[in-house]
Amino acid sequence: IFLWLWFDGLPIESRELYRRLKARGVMVLPGEYFSFGSFSDGEPAAAWDHPRRCLRINYSGGDEAVERGIAIIAEEARKAYAGS
């Protein structure tokens, strides 16, 4: 069971946010891993900006673990927007 989180205007790529979160013990998946192939107009999906600004998160763990993970995601996102 998972959700997608999209960070509008995130100044770093989701792979960098993934690295920061992993270092803090929060495992997510960066959106880039789900953007492959081409759209019907021939544009490569990898050229689309949306996957570079989103994360896939699993929320099937215990309530405390999920709440802790979401709080850490929020902290790291705030740091990224602040330029840290």
C-alpha positions in Angstrom: 0.0 0.0 0.0 1.6 3.3 -1.1 1.0 6.9 -1.9 2.7 9.4 -4.2 4.0 12.7 -2.7 4.7 15.4 -5.2 6.7 18.4 -4.1 5.8 21.4 -6.3 9.0 23.3 -7.2 11.3 21.0 -5.2 14.8 22.5 -5.8 16.5 19.1 -5.7 15.7 15.9 -7.5 13.8 13.2 -5.7 16.8 10.9 -5.9 18.7 13.4 -3.7 15.8 13.6 -1.3 15.8 9.8 -1.3 19.5 9.8 -0.3 18.9 12.3 2.5 15.9 10.3 3.8 17.8 7.0 3.6 20.6 8.4 5.7 17.9 9.1 8.4 16.4 5.6 8.2 13.4 6.5 6.0 13.0 4.3 3.0 11.1 5.7 0.0 11.3 5.4 -3.7 12.2 8.3 -6.0 9.8 9.0 -8.8 12.5 8.7 -11.5 12.4 4.9 -11.1 8.8 4.9 -12.4 9.3 7.2 -15.4 10.4 5.2 -18.5 9.3 4.7 -22.0 7.7 7.3 -24.2 4.5 9.3 -24.2 2.1 9.0 -27.2 3.6 12.1 -28.7 7.0 10.5 -28.7 8.5 12.6 -25.9 10.6 10.4 -23.6 8.9 10.0 -20.2 12.3 10.7 -18.5 12.2 14.3 -19.9 9.0 14.9 -17.8 9.8 17.0 -14.7 7.1 15.4 -12.5 9.0 12.2 -11.5 12.0 14.2 -10.4 9.8 16.0 -7.8 7.9 13.1 -6.3 8.4 10.2 -4.0 6.5 6.9 -3.5 5.9 6.1 0.1 4.7 3.0 1.8 2.3 3.5 4.6 1.6 -0.1 5.6 3.8 0.0 8.7 2.8 0.7 12.2 1.3 4.0 13.1 4.3 5.3 15.0 6.7 4.3 12.2 4.6 5.9 9.5 4.2 9.1 11.6 7.9 9.3 12.3 8.7 8.8 8.6 6.3 11.5 7.5 7.7 13.9 10.0 11.3 13.2 8.7 10.1 13.6 5.1 8.6 17.0 6.0 11.8 18.1 7.8 14.0 17.1 4.8 11.7 18.7 2.3 11.7 22.0 4.3 15.5 21.9 4.4 15.6 21.4 0.6 13.2 24.3 0.0 15.3 26.4 2.3 18.5 25.6 0.3 20.1 23.3 2.8 
